[in-house]
Amino acid sequence: MDKTRELLVGSFDIYLGRSAQRSNDVMKTLTLVSAIALPAIVLAGIMGMNFKLPFFDEATNFWVVTGAMATLAIAILGVSRWRGWI
């Protein structure tokens, strides 16, 4: 009887460990996606504000901001890979 109980408790511990590992993997992915998207969201929010600056007069600055967003996303991915987070 005790052996059966120990086997059941052990298998439940394994199940909880796997479930926790899956949750950690999902949280890590969501955190990385958030870290990549945040700089682009901030830049888009600033560019979408209704105030007049000379920077907004040039149509080519759209590509500058888009390039900055892509550069920041690539830099964040590079740092996270270098640190071993992904």
HELIX and SHEET records of a PDB file:
HELIX    1   1 ASP A    2  MET A   47  1                                  46    
HELIX    2   2 PRO A   54  PHE A   56  5                                   3    
HELIX    3   3 ASN A   61  TRP A   82  1                                  22    
END                                                                             
